[in-house]
């Protein structure tokens, strides 16, 4: 058997985005029992379970993920037809899951999120603060922010947003020569800033770092507390109270910021809106920090 119309698939898409029947019901303007019934009909037609249900929350199964990807492609095609016929863009609505480094989420994205919320009231952004690289091809996130050029995800859509500078920071008023180094734990030894710090420690004769951390946000708080000095993104360090750039005060390295997304999602209105917001938040934040420093 096969699904008979787009409506059943639209219910699946809505539930996949909201993960709760009540929210999907509100978004589609139909009662929750209708959604449950249509999802059950769709599962019977496809001969596969599409959702796992636990404590009122719905998550896609592996089969559900495959169906959702294709359903969203159909949704996009319908949106394109509407735009061509009416000349009116579709509403930016639904849930967009964004994965980014914790320091970026907490210190850059959250403070700028209000602008996106005010512009798109039907849009929900799910911010996932994590240092690991998630797999957008497996739909672990709709958009992933990376601090390096992607090399493995050949099928994913990659877009370079901007370049961020990094500099050495220490507590204001402290003697830089007396400050020990704060570096990143061994799982993050491959980071360019970690390698730079290791070389600086050797040059200054420090055998061990004062502290090892797994996030630049934690390193920032440690620097502010007087626990040592470290290399931070200037977009983060220049805005923080109580810390200053050390040495020549010039950046010691730069890193590119990349966006990753699944190819079937790249043209969806909500994805484009969130990508544009991410770019604006990072570029504007970088400009503000440069102005405040210079």
C-alpha positions, 0 to 999 in steps of 0.5 A: 500500500502507498500513502494516498495524499500529501496531508498524511505526510504533512502530519508526519512532518509537523509531528517530527518538528514539534515532537508533541501532539499538542504542538503539532495540533496547534500548528496544523489547526486540527485536533490531536486525535486526528493527527494520531489517526492519520499517522497510524494510517500512514504507518499501516500504509507503509508497513513500518513504525515511524515514531517512537513514543515515550512520555508524551514525546515523539521521535522518528524511527530510522524508517520515519527519518527516511520518510520525513526527509522525502516528505520535507522535499515534497513540502518544499516543492509545494512551497515552490509552486505556491511562490511561483503561482502567488509570488508570496514566500511561504511562512518561516515556521517549524523547528530547526535544530542547531548544534554549535560549540557551547561558548558560541551558543551561550555567548553569541547566539543566545544574546542575538536570538531575540531578533530572530524570534521577533521576525519569525514568531512561528519558528522554534530554534532548538539550540544544542550546545556541544563540542562534538561534531554531529552528523547532519546526514543522520539528522542529528541536527538540521544545521551544524556550526563547525570551527573547521572546514568539513572533510568527511561529510561529502554529501552534506552542504557546507557554507563558510560563514566568516573567519574568527580571530583568536588572541591570548587573554589574562585577568586585567592587572595581572602580570602575564609572566606569572600567569600559567597556561590554561589549555584544553583536555587531551581529547581536544589536543588537535585544536589549533589553539591547543597546539599554539598554547602547547608551543607557548608553554614550551617556549616559556618553560612551563612543564604543565598547564594550570588547568585543562578544560573542554570549552572556551567558555569554561576557559574564559571564566577561569581566566576571569577568576585569575587562574591563568591565561589562554587563547580565546576567540576574540568575539568571546574574549573582547566582550568579557569583563575583567580580562584583557588581551596580553602580549602584543594584543594581536591575534595569534591565529584565525579559524573559519566558521562553517555551516553544515546541513542536509542537502534536502533541507538547504532550500527550506524557508526555515533553514534559510532563515536560521542560516541567515541569522547565524551568519548575521549573529557571528559577523555582527558580533565580530564587528562589535568586538573589533570596534570595542577593542579598537 
